[in-house]
Amino acid sequence: MFKDNLVQMRKAHQMTQEDIAEKLGVTRQSVAKWESGETVPDLDKCKLLADTFGVSLDDLANYESDENFGLGVPPKGKHLFGLVTVGEKGQIVIPAKARKIFDISQGDRLLVLGDEGQGLAIVKADSFLSLAGKVKKLSY
C-alpha cells in the first residue's frame, strides 16, 4: 500500500527520487528503499510526504487503488465513496462512510443542486439555507 502509493504519487507529481530526497532531507537510497518496501519512513517524514503530495496521511499509508476503480490516491478532502444504484422511484442510499464524514443522519433534509454541465451536488439543507440567508443580508 504505502510503497505503491508513494511511487504513484511521486510519478503523478513528476518528481524523481532525488527530488523527494532533497525535499525531505534524506538520501535518494532511502527513498528507493521506501518505494521497494524494504523500509518505511518515520512518521515525520510520512507527514511531509503527505503534505508534499496534498493527500491525507491515512490515504498515503492505507489507500488501495484496487478497491477504488484503479484510481490513485485522491487529494486531501476529496472522496470516492463508490457506486450507488438509483431505485425505482429515484432514491439512492448514501454510503455509510459519506454519512459519517458529512454528519448526515436519518431525518436530515438534503438539498439536491444540479448543473447540466457539472452534474449533481447534495448538501445539507440547513447549512445551505443558513449560508443563503447570510448572502441575502449582505446584498441589502
N, C-alpha and C positions, 0 to 999 in steps of 0.2 A: 504494500500500500504506500507507505511513506516514500520508499525509494522510487517507485513508479511515478508517484505524484510529483516528486522533486524533478525528475527528468522531464516529465511532461510540461511542468510549469517553466522550467529553465528554457526549454526549446520554444514554448509559446511566447516567451518574452525575449526571444532571440538573444539569449545570453550564453556565454561559454562557461565552462567550469572555472576558468581563470577569472571571469567577471564576478561570479558568485564568491569565489575565494577572496578576492580583493575587497568586495563589499562587506564580508563577514570577518575579515582579518584572520583567515586560515590559509592553509596551503591548497593548491589545486588537487593534490593527492588526497587530502581529507574529503573534499567534495566528491572525488571519484569513488572513495570508499563508501560514502553515504549513498551514492547512486547505485553501487553494486550490492548494497545491503550488508556489507562487511561490518560497518559500524553505523551508529546513529549519532547525530549532533546532540549537544546538551540542550536543555530547554531554552536557554537564552538565544542560542543560535537558531533553534527552530522558530522562535518568535520573530527573530529578524528575517528569516526566510519567508514566513507567512506575511509579514508586513511588506517585504520587498515585492512579493507577488500579488498583494492586495486580496489575500484569501484568509479565512479563519484558520487558526492553529489546528483546530479539530479536523477541518476538512483536509488540510495539508497532510495530517498524520493518518486519517482514517477513511477518506473518501474512496469509494470503489466505483470506478467508471463502468465496470461490467453491470452494475445494478442500476445505472443511470443512463441507459441508452448509448453507452460508449463515450459519453461526453466527459471532458476533463473537469477538473476542479472549478467550481463556479466562483465568481468574485464574491468577496465578503458581503453578506446581506442579501445575496441572490440565492434563490432556492429552486430546485426542481423536485416537486413533490410526487411526480408520477402521473399516470393516466387515470382519468375518471371516465365513467360511462354515463351518457345522458339517458335518463329514464324516459318512460313513455310520455310523461307529462312535462318533460324538460328539466326534471330535477337532477342534481348531481350531489354526490357525497364529497364533502371537503375532507381530504386526508387528515388523519389524526395529528400528524406532525405539524401541518399547517395550522390546524385549530389551536394547538398548544403554543406555537410561536406567536400567533397573532391574537391569542386570548379570545378565541371565538367559542362561545358556549351555547347550549340549547336555549332557544328563545331570543337570542341576539337578532337584531334586524340588520340585514346586509343590503347595501346599495349596489346595483349592477350598472356599471357605466359601459358605454360602447363607443368605439371609433372604428368606422368601416375599414380604415387603413391599418389600424394598430391591433384591433381585437377587443376583448372584454377585460374589464377590471372589476374586482369585487372588493368593496371597502365596508368597514363597519359604519352603519348609518349615523350613529351618534357622533362619531369622530368627524365624519364628512359634514354633517349639518352644523356642528359646532364651528368648524373652520369656515363654512359658508356664511354663517352669521357674523363672524369677525370680519370677513372680507366685505360684507354688506355694510357694516358700520363704518369701515374705512372709506367707503365710496361716497359717503354723505358728507 
